[in-house]
Amino acid sequence: KVELSKKGLSVSSSITLAIDSKAKQMKAEGMNVISFGVGEPDFQTPDYIKQAAIKAIEEKSIGYTPAPGMLQLRQSICNKLASDNELEYLPQHIIVSNGAKHSVYNIFQAVCNPGDEVIIPVPYWVSYPEHVKMADAIPVYIDCPEENDFKMKPEDFLAAISSKTKAIILNSPSNPTGAVYSKKELEQIAKIAVDHNILVVSDEIYEKLIYGNEKHVSIASLNSEIKDLTIVINGMSKGYAMTGWRIGYTASNSEIAKIMSNIQSHATSNPNTVAQYASIEALERDQSSIETMRLAFDERRKYMINRVNEIQNLSCIAPNGAFYIMMNISQLIGKVVDGKIINGSMDFAEVLLDRTHVAVVPGIAFGVDHLVRLSYANSMENITEGLNRIDKFLNE
Ligand code: PLP
């Protein structure tokens, strides 16, 4: 038998996949499944962006572009970073990739050496630990409790630092918690990172989806020292409802950008050329479609928070960003629900799907077992029906 890659074998399959494929199977069998599992806007890509892609196919040569992306797109990204985020970058600092997930991959390949440590706040986006491990680095976890709005305390960051710490991941607004860091909180984190010479991987993909009085601040905009240490990640998927187009990007110092560009040039060459043309249009034109989507999400967010907190044995805090809530199921752990003992988030998700045909993502996928994630990227009608079913199931 041929021995296969130890590194490859150590990458875990998605825990959420089991629930997701079961939900899809049930749907295919004709059952009325309500999914709170989705990680993408339920909106169509705006028409003007689709038209730009069609026009590009008809009128342009769809050949290879430079590996880090077309100069015009990188310039549009620089303009966006300057006007939205008070960040001055040049095209040479921007690497456009096949989605922000690919950007995360490039970053850790570019900056980590074997045995380096990367600090990851918990709950985390499911892919971060795997990306770190794929770069032969070691994830170091910091617990960010619900009592602290799922945010990292500066003293916990400080305590997690060792001589091997290479980077920390920051994801504001956060998937899965919706947590948004304030400018003051970012200043505290930035100071520690600068004092200890630690890179900050700042995933800002949910930047446009912020509610209430919160405002998105990019940690890189605080001062030139932290800017030099930060790799900003952003992309088209969430803000422009362009998940399938696969365009994400990074902004970083030119040394890191150059390494990522070299890696990408061998791994994938440029990201899809048609999607690059469409992204230029998305970034350059009127941004009102984002606001329409954001307002719809906000209405659903408020409804979901209120309803969940009305259901006995369940609760959630009010997140200020992205399109998820973390529902606390602690009260149910160790109890028997409809004949099944609930030992953790996976049991809860399974029994819920089985008995009510409502799919949620078990928190264990994000490093926490007393929570489950519900996405409100779904119609009000489905959200209402899904929560009715949960309420009825738990309390009748
Ligand atoms: N970062 C976070 C926090 C995400 O939630 C996602 C998508 O779910 C991504 C990055 C990746 O986005 P993309 O579709 O651009 O690869």
Boltz pocket constraint, residues with backbone or C-beta under 6 A from the ligand:
constraints:
  - pocket:
      binder: B
      contacts: [[A, 39], [A, 98], [A, 99], [A, 100], [A, 101], [A, 102], [A, 125], [A, 171], [A, 173], [A, 174], [A, 175], [A, 203], [A, 205], [A, 234], [A, 235], [A, 236], [A, 237], [A, 243], [A, 246], [A, 247], [A, 248]]
      max_distance: 6.0
